[in-house]
Amino acid sequence: MGAVHSAVSLVAQAGLYVVAVLAVVVWLTASRSEKVALAVEMVVGLVAVAVLVKVAGALHTDPRPFVVDPSVHPWFSHPADNGFPSDHTAIGSVTAFVVLRHRRAAGLGLLVLAVLVGVARVIAHVHHVEDIVAGVVIGLLAALAGVLAWRAVGDTSWARRAGAVPTGSQSTSRGPIGRP
């Protein structure tokens, strides 16, 4: 049980770093135009996640499992604050959905990792399933905000100067989110 405990705790606490590193690898291997699009979508998405997590947490309170039932102990040190929604899952999900728009296989892999982080946090008794589901939904909404922001600026002179759109051509969207 000790190895399982350690593995789950590692995924629950550090899995988000793996998602981030893999997303950076995707960004580094992208064309210049995709790098600009990925950056805009990701920055807007992360800001949207921060706002949506705060709003959701203010609208709904879900005490963590170890607060609801004192006989349950978290597998790692964690504050006894509102567990709704899972910000780890929301951040991992927005990252996965943004990457999914540009690289299907990599995005699906990141989405699996983001969900595994959420599952590990449930197993480790720091979240309920509804916290994880809300985190995925918030991540999707935030990614859509990033796509909409990119659509708003993708064909501007700023985007052309940044190398996102060659002069005289239209930007294109690929992937399941934000298809034209």
C-alpha positions in Angstrom: 0.0 0.0 0.0 2.9 2.3 0.6 4.0 2.4 -3.0 0.4 3.0 -4.2 0.1 5.8 -1.6 3.3 7.4 -2.8 2.4 7.1 -6.5 -1.1 8.6 -6.0 0.3 11.4 -3.9 3.0 12.1 -6.5 0.4 12.3 -9.3 -2.0 14.4 -7.2 0.7 16.9 -6.3 3.2 16.9 -9.2 1.1 15.7 -12.1 0.2 19.3 -13.1 3.9 20.0 -13.6 4.1 17.1 -16.1 1.1 18.6 -18.0 2.9 22.0 -18.1 6.2 20.6 -19.3 4.6 18.6 -22.0 2.6 21.6 -23.1 5.8 23.6 -23.3 7.3 20.8 -25.5 4.3 21.1 -27.9 4.8 24.9 -27.9 8.5 24.6 -28.7 7.9 22.3 -31.6 5.1 24.4 -33.1 5.5 26.8 -36.0 5.9 30.5 -35.2 2.3 31.2 -36.1 1.1 28.4 -33.9 3.3 29.6 -31.0 1.6 32.9 -31.0 -1.9 31.4 -31.2 -1.0 28.9 -28.4 0.4 31.6 -26.2 -2.6 33.9 -26.6 -5.1 31.1 -26.1 -3.1 29.8 -23.0 -2.7 33.1 -21.3 -6.4 34.1 -21.8 -7.4 30.6 -20.8 -5.3 30.7 -17.5 -6.8 34.1 -16.6 -10.3 32.7 -17.3 -9.6 29.7 -15.1 -8.5 31.9 -12.3 -11.7 34.0 -12.6 -14.0 31.0 -13.1 -12.5 29.1 -10.2 -13.0 32.1 -7.8 -16.6 32.6 -9.0 -17.5 28.9 -8.8 -15.9 28.7 -5.3 -17.9 31.7 -4.2 -21.1 30.3 -5.5 -20.7 26.7 -4.2 -19.0 25.4 -1.1 -17.9 21.8 -0.9 -15.8 21.0 2.2 -13.0 18.6 1.5 -13.5 14.9 2.3 -11.3 15.1 5.4 -13.3 18.0 6.7 -16.7 16.4 6.1 -15.6 13.1 7.8 -12.8 13.5 10.4 -12.1 9.8 10.2 -10.8 10.3 6.6 -7.2 11.6 6.5 -5.7 13.3 3.4 -2.7 11.4 2.0 -0.6 14.6 2.1 -0.8 17.9 3.9 -3.6 20.1 2.7 -5.5 23.1 4.0 -9.1 22.5 5.1 -10.5 25.1 2.7 -13.3 24.9 0.1 -12.5 22.1 -2.3 -14.8 23.3 -5.1 -13.7 23.3 -7.8 -10.4 21.6 -8.3 -8.0 24.2 -9.5 -5.4 21.6 -10.3 -7.9 19.9 -12.6 -9.1 23.2 -14.1 -5.5 24.3 -14.9 -4.6 20.9 -16.4 -7.8 20.8 -18.4 -7.4 24.3 -19.9 -3.9 23.4 -20.9 -5.0 20.1 -22.5 -7.9 21.7 -24.4 -5.7 24.5 -25.8 -3.1 21.9 -26.9 -5.9 19.6 -28.3 -7.0 22.4 -30.6 -3.5 22.4 -32.2 -2.2 18.8 -31.7 -5.0 16.2 -31.2 -2.8 13.3 -29.9 -0.8 15.5 -27.5 -4.0 17.2 -26.3 -5.8 14.0 -25.6 -2.8 12.7 -23.7 -2.7 15.9 -21.6 -6.4 15.6 -21.0 -5.9 12.1 -19.7 -3.1 13.3 -17.5 -5.3 16.2 -16.2 -8.1 13.8 -15.3 -5.6 11.4 -13.7 -4.5 14.3 -11.5 -8.1 14.8 -10.5 -8.7 11.2 -9.8 -5.5 11.0 -7.7 -6.8 14.0 -5.7 -10.0 12.2 -5.0 -8.2 9.0 -4.0 -6.0 11.1 -1.8 -9.1 12.5 0.0 -8.5 16.1 -0.8 -11.4 16.4 -3.4 -14.8 15.0 -4.2 -15.7 13.8 -7.7 -17.9 16.9 -8.3 -14.9 19.1 -7.7 -13.0 17.3 -10.5 -15.9 17.4 -12.9 -16.3 21.1 -12.3 -12.6 21.6 -12.9 -12.8 19.9 -16.3 -15.8 22.0 -17.2 -14.1 25.2 -16.1 -11.0 24.2 -18.1 -13.1 23.7 -21.2 -14.9 27.0 -20.8 -11.6 28.8 -20.2 -10.1 27.2 -23.3 -13.1 28.4 -25.3 -12.4 31.9 -24.0 -8.8 31.6 -25.2 -10.0 30.5 -28.6 -12.5 33.4 -28.8 -9.8 35.8 -27.8 -7.4 34.5 -30.5 -10.2 34.7 -33.1 -10.6 38.4 -32.1 -7.0 39.2 -32.5 -5.7 36.5 -34.9 -6.2 38.5 -38.1 -5.1 41.9 -36.8 -1.9 43.7 -37.7 -0.5 42.8 -34.3 -0.8 39.1 -35.1 0.8 39.7 -38.5 3.7 41.5 -36.9 4.1 38.7 -34.3 4.3 36.3 -37.2 1.0 34.6 -36.5 -0.5 35.2 -39.8 1.5 35.7 -43.0 0.5 39.0 -44.7 -2.5 38.5 -47.1 -3.6 35.1 -45.7 -6.3 34.1 -43.3 -5.7 32.4 -40.0 -6.9 28.8 -39.7 -8.2 26.9 -36.8 -7.5 23.2 -36.4 -8.8 20.7 -34.0 -12.1 20.0 -32.3 -12.3 23.3 -30.4 -13.1 26.4 -32.4 -13.4 24.9 -35.9 -14.4 27.6 -38.4 
